[in-house]
Amino acid sequence: MSTYECARCDAETDALPADWQPFESPVIGTLHLCTACAKAAERPARQSHNSGEAPSFSADDVITGAAQSRLRTIIERVERLEEDKAGIMGDIKEVYDEAKGEGFDVKILRKVVSLRKLDKTVREEQETVLDFYLTAIGDR
């Protein structure tokens, strides 16, 4: 079950009330505002951050502590995964370097790995189309 939290105050509910207003944050995306916060937020719209100018933020744009904590957690998870990804990419490079040192053609090994990712029928279809194209241009 989802819980909904107002983007500006600590109001929380298990179901999204009909009177809560969606709020488009230029940084985070769609958030929801309780009725009281939605009324307080009624002010002239800012220019879009796509207009070439830096977006301006007011004190009303601050998100709750819980939302800040969740945002921080998400960012930290992505950062850890990026570090893991860099480590794995380094490991893959080492394996290809090892294969190259043993005389294997790394370019062909990469192609074999990519082909093995495909479903057998998809791979056969691609090979048939490739053969057809090469025959059509006279290279077969």
C-alpha positions as CSV (number, residue, x, y, z in Angstrom):
1,M,0.0,0.0,0.0
2,S,1.3,3.4,-1.0
3,T,1.4,6.4,1.3
4,Y,1.2,10.0,0.0
5,E,3.1,12.8,1.6
6,C,2.6,16.5,1.0
7,A,5.7,18.0,-0.7
8,R,5.7,21.0,1.6
9,C,4.4,19.9,5.0
10,D,4.3,16.7,7.0
11,A,0.7,15.8,6.0
12,E,0.5,12.1,5.1
13,T,-2.3,9.9,3.9
14,D,-2.8,6.3,2.7
15,A,-5.0,7.3,-0.3
16,L,-4.5,10.4,-2.5
17,P,-7.3,12.8,-1.6
18,A,-9.1,14.3,-4.5
19,D,-8.5,17.8,-3.2
20,W,-4.7,17.4,-3.2
21,Q,-3.1,19.3,-6.1
22,P,-0.3,18.0,-8.3
23,F,2.7,20.3,-8.2
24,E,5.4,20.2,-10.9
25,S,8.8,20.7,-9.5
26,P,11.4,21.6,-12.1
27,V,13.9,19.5,-10.3
28,I,12.0,16.5,-9.0
29,G,8.9,16.2,-11.2
30,T,5.4,15.7,-10.0
31,L,4.7,16.0,-6.3
32,H,1.4,16.5,-4.5
33,L,0.4,19.3,-2.2
34,C,-2.3,19.1,0.5
35,T,-5.1,21.6,0.2
36,A,-3.6,24.1,2.6
37,C,-0.2,24.1,0.9
38,A,-1.8,24.2,-2.6
39,K,-3.6,27.4,-1.6
40,A,-0.4,28.9,-0.2
41,A,1.5,27.9,-3.4
42,E,-0.9,29.9,-5.7
43,R,1.5,32.5,-7.1
44,P,2.5,33.5,-10.7
45,A,4.1,30.7,-12.6
46,R,7.9,30.8,-13.0
47,Q,9.5,30.5,-16.4
48,S,10.4,27.0,-17.4
49,H,13.9,25.9,-16.9
50,N,14.0,25.1,-20.6
51,S,13.9,28.8,-21.4
52,G,17.6,29.2,-21.3
53,E,17.5,30.9,-17.9
54,A,18.4,29.2,-14.7
55,P,15.3,28.3,-12.7
56,S,14.6,30.4,-9.6
57,F,13.4,28.8,-6.4
58,S,11.7,30.3,-3.4
59,A,11.4,29.1,0.1
60,D,8.1,27.4,-0.9
61,D,10.1,25.0,-3.2
62,V,11.7,23.2,-0.2
63,I,10.6,19.6,0.1
64,T,10.0,17.8,3.3
65,G,12.6,16.1,5.3
66,A,11.2,12.6,4.4
67,A,11.3,13.5,0.7
68,Q,14.8,14.9,1.0
69,S,15.9,11.7,2.8
70,R,14.4,9.5,0.1
71,L,16.0,11.6,-2.6
72,R,19.4,11.3,-0.9
73,T,19.0,7.5,-0.6
74,I,18.1,7.1,-4.3
75,I,21.1,9.2,-5.3
76,E,23.5,7.3,-3.1
77,R,22.2,4.0,-4.5
78,V,22.7,5.2,-8.0
79,E,26.2,6.3,-7.1
80,R,27.1,2.9,-5.6
81,L,25.7,1.2,-8.7
82,E,27.8,3.4,-10.9
83,E,30.9,2.5,-8.9
84,D,30.0,-1.2,-9.3
85,K,29.4,-0.7,-13.0
86,A,32.9,0.9,-13.4
87,G,34.5,-2.0,-11.6
88,I,32.6,-4.6,-13.7
89,M,33.6,-2.7,-16.9
90,G,37.2,-2.9,-15.8
91,D,36.9,-6.6,-15.1
92,I,35.4,-7.2,-18.6
93,K,38.2,-5.2,-20.2
94,E,40.8,-7.4,-18.4
95,V,39.1,-10.5,-19.8
96,Y,39.2,-9.1,-23.3
97,D,42.9,-8.1,-22.8
98,E,43.6,-11.6,-21.6
99,A,41.9,-13.1,-24.7
100,K,43.8,-10.7,-27.0
101,G,47.1,-11.8,-25.3
102,E,46.2,-15.4,-26.1
103,G,45.7,-14.5,-29.8
104,F,41.9,-14.2,-30.0
105,D,40.3,-11.4,-32.1
106,V,38.6,-9.2,-29.5
107,K,36.3,-7.5,-32.1
108,I,34.9,-10.9,-33.0
109,L,34.6,-12.0,-29.4
110,R,32.5,-8.9,-28.7
111,K,30.3,-9.7,-31.7
112,V,29.9,-13.3,-30.5
113,V,28.9,-12.1,-27.0
114,S,26.3,-9.6,-28.5
115,L,24.9,-12.3,-30.8
116,R,24.5,-14.8,-27.9
117,K,22.4,-12.2,-26.1
118,L,19.8,-12.5,-28.9
119,D,17.1,-15.1,-29.1
120,K,18.1,-17.9,-31.5
121,T,15.2,-17.0,-33.9
122,V,16.0,-13.3,-33.9
123,R,19.7,-14.1,-34.5
124,E,18.8,-16.4,-37.5
125,E,16.4,-13.7,-38.9
126,Q,19.2,-11.1,-38.7
127,E,21.7,-13.4,-40.4
128,T,19.1,-14.1,-43.2
129,V,18.5,-10.4,-43.7
130,L,22.3,-9.7,-43.7
131,D,22.9,-12.4,-46.2
132,F,20.0,-11.1,-48.4
133,Y,21.5,-7.5,-48.3
134,L,25.0,-8.7,-49.1
135,T,23.6,-10.7,-52.0
136,A,21.6,-7.8,-53.3
137,I,24.7,-5.5,-53.5
138,G,26.8,-8.3,-55.1
139,D,29.1,-9.0,-52.1
140,R,28.1,-12.7,-51.9
